[in-house]
Amino acid sequence: MDDFERELQQAFDRRPAPPSLKRKLMERRQSKGRRLWVRSPFFTWQWMAASVVLVAALAGGVEWNHLEEVRREEAAREQVLTALRITSHALNQMNARLAARGKATD
Amino acid sequence: MAHDWQPDFEQLVDEHQSMVFSLALRMTGDRGLAEEIAQDVFMELDRNLGRLESADHVCFWLRRVAMSRSADALRRRRVRGMDLWVEMEDVHGASAEERSSPLGARLERLLGALPEAQRAALVLRYQEDLTPEEIAATLEAPLATVKSHLQRGLKLLRAKAEVHLKEYVRGGKYVGGA
């Protein structure tokens, strides 16, 4: 090895890596780890189970709301029929009284 | 294959980051790109760590992948029509290294003007102190080709140094340190 080669060897010492290299690398590695967890079968099953529960809860809510509406409609119809029955009974009584009064005047 | 070696990724980064970064820097001449390449190389190491069998294997693997990723980056830049070493001179001007070791920095700049294959052989020879056989294994090239790149690269670099670094030459001999 001559002087020039020795000079090259000195000039080509390893340079220190920038301090940011390790920090960025560890951040990338951590975020990759998180992404892998998100794509793991365990996470997928958890996600699917949560989705099924959510869909079931929503469907149950919609059904309960529908049944409650039907019940309210039934009650309202029942009330109207009762009112009609009372009115009809009152009208019948009124008719009977009018008929009795007509006979008396004759 | 069963082996007792238990690698610790963070420790490997501490141990080899300077080597990987320096290889990428000397191949590309761009600090930012060299840092990106080094990150990619270590991320790939993380994925392949289970397949590596010893500390020496890791070192060999890191050198090989760093050189290969640097060559890929140079190829991509060539396609875009950019000359990295010219860019380094323009962007960084007198770097900290240049201020502390002007001869070393100028030798590096001359190295950047060499053909890529010769540069790769010289960097592995003088930065990593590898033998031609080890360089051939790292670059996956025939030994005769590597020897030829080393010989031609050294000759070319010497010729360039004689023209551009006259102030460091006294009586035909190089004066170290500066």
Interface residues (C-beta under 8 A of the other chain):
Chain A: D3 F4 E5 R6 E7 L8 Q9 Q10 A11 F12 D13 R14 R15 P16 A17 P18 S20 L21 K22 K24 L25 M26 R28 R29 K32
Chain B: F9 E10 V13 D14 Q17 S18 M19 V20 F21 S22 L25 R26 R31 E35 A38 Q39 F42 M43 D46 E97 S101 L103 G104 A105 L107 E108 L122 V123 Y126 Q127 D129 L154 L157 R158 A161 K173 Y174 G176 G177
